[in-house]
Each structure stands twice: as structure tokens, then as C-alpha cells.
Amino acid sequence: MSTHVYKLTPNAAEWDPNWDIAMNHGDVIVRAESPADARIVASEAEPDFQDTGGKPAEDGTTREASAFRNIKLYHVSRLDSSSYDDDGPREVLSGEIANPVKSA
């Protein structure tokens, strides 16, 4: 499948209570196969509790809790003209995905 460049932009106001369950990473640009895949690519770039030795209560991963997967928090738009090439691997091209995991 071919890839395209997508921009994920925060969609909710800073005071929106939905931000209580996920972190705002600002604008992120990714190369992905579709808008839905763009959400997955961005969420896979976030640290997972499994990667830190933490133990989620029910599931083996925290990927589903990503703000990028929440349509109320992030909007995805295709960038037809950008400084990034459409062809290439699925990856984050621009933006800073902060580590929400605090260490003691």
C-alpha cells in the first residue's frame, strides 16, 4: 500500500476534560497508509508501560489510551504539499512526542 504525509493536530481546547485521560503532544507529522494508520503510527511512538516495566491494570499495553487515537482530541489531515516525501516507511516525521511516564 502507498503512503502519504498526514498532520495530526490537537482538536480540543486545553480545558477539555478529555485531556485528563491522555497527553497533548501538539502538532505531529507522520507518514502513513491512511488517516487511521496515521493515528496508529503516532501512538506507537509514545512510550508504552510495557517498555518501562510498569504493569497496566487490565491490558498488556497502554497504546489504546493514546490521545492520537481519540477523534475528540486529535484531527488528522493529509498534507498534499509538504517538505516530506510521500514515499517511504511509516514513521513520525516531525513533532515531539513527550514521555508521559514519570520515573521516581
C-alpha positions as CSV (number, residue, x, y, z in Angstrom):
1,M,0.0,0.0,0.0
2,S,1.3,3.5,-0.7
3,T,2.0,6.0,2.0
4,H,1.1,9.7,2.4
5,V,2.0,12.5,4.8
6,Y,-0.5,13.4,7.5
7,K,-0.7,16.1,10.1
8,L,-2.2,15.3,13.5
9,T,-3.5,18.5,15.2
10,P,-5.0,18.9,18.7
11,N,-8.7,19.3,18.2
12,A,-9.9,20.1,21.7
13,A,-9.5,23.1,23.9
14,E,-6.8,22.9,26.6
15,W,-9.5,22.9,29.3
16,D,-11.4,20.0,27.7
17,P,-11.8,17.2,30.3
18,N,-10.8,14.6,27.6
19,W,-7.1,15.7,28.1
20,D,-7.4,14.2,31.6
21,I,-7.0,10.8,30.1
22,A,-4.3,11.5,27.5
23,M,-1.4,13.8,26.9
24,N,-1.4,16.7,24.4
25,H,1.7,16.4,22.2
26,G,0.9,19.3,19.9
27,D,1.2,19.0,16.1
28,V,2.8,15.8,14.8
29,I,3.5,14.9,11.2
30,V,3.7,11.3,10.1
31,R,4.0,9.2,7.0
32,A,1.3,6.5,7.0
33,E,-1.0,4.5,4.7
34,S,-4.3,6.2,5.7
35,P,-5.7,8.7,8.3
36,A,-6.5,5.8,10.6
37,D,-3.0,4.5,10.2
38,A,-1.6,7.9,10.9
39,R,-3.2,7.7,14.4
40,I,-1.6,4.3,14.9
41,V,1.9,5.5,13.7
42,A,1.8,8.4,16.2
43,S,0.5,6.3,19.1
44,E,3.2,3.7,18.5
45,A,5.8,6.4,19.0
46,E,4.6,7.0,22.6
47,P,6.2,5.1,25.4
48,D,4.3,2.0,26.4
49,F,4.1,0.9,30.1
50,Q,5.4,-2.4,29.0
51,D,8.6,-0.6,27.8
52,T,9.1,0.9,31.3
53,G,8.5,-2.2,33.5
54,G,5.1,-0.8,34.6
55,K,2.1,-3.1,34.8
56,P,-1.2,-1.8,33.5
57,A,-4.3,-3.0,35.4
58,E,-6.1,-4.9,32.8
59,D,-4.3,-5.0,29.4
60,G,-0.8,-5.7,28.3
61,T,-0.5,-2.4,26.6
62,T,-1.4,1.3,27.0
63,R,-1.4,2.1,23.3
64,E,-5.2,2.3,23.2
65,A,-5.2,5.2,25.7
66,S,-3.3,7.5,23.3
67,A,-4.7,10.9,22.6
68,F,-3.8,10.4,18.9
69,R,-6.5,7.6,18.7
70,N,-9.2,9.8,20.2
71,I,-11.1,11.8,17.5
72,K,-12.3,14.3,20.1
73,L,-8.7,15.2,20.9
74,Y,-6.8,15.0,17.5
75,H,-7.8,15.8,13.9
76,V,-5.9,14.1,11.0
77,S,-5.4,15.9,7.7
78,R,-3.5,14.8,4.6
79,L,-0.7,17.2,3.6
80,D,-0.6,17.2,-0.2
81,S,2.3,19.7,-0.4
82,S,4.9,19.4,2.3
83,S,8.6,19.2,2.6
84,Y,8.3,15.5,3.2
85,D,8.2,12.8,0.6
86,D,5.0,10.7,0.4
87,D,7.0,7.5,-0.4
88,G,8.9,5.9,2.5
89,P,8.4,4.0,5.7
90,R,5.6,4.5,8.1
91,E,7.1,6.9,10.7
92,V,6.9,10.1,12.7
93,L,8.5,12.8,10.6
94,S,8.1,15.9,12.8
95,G,6.8,16.8,16.2
96,E,7.9,15.9,19.7
97,I,6.1,13.1,21.5
98,A,6.7,13.6,25.1
99,N,7.2,10.8,27.6
100,P,4.2,10.8,29.9
101,V,5.7,8.2,32.2
102,K,7.3,9.6,35.3
103,S,10.2,7.8,37.0
104,A,10.9,8.0,40.7
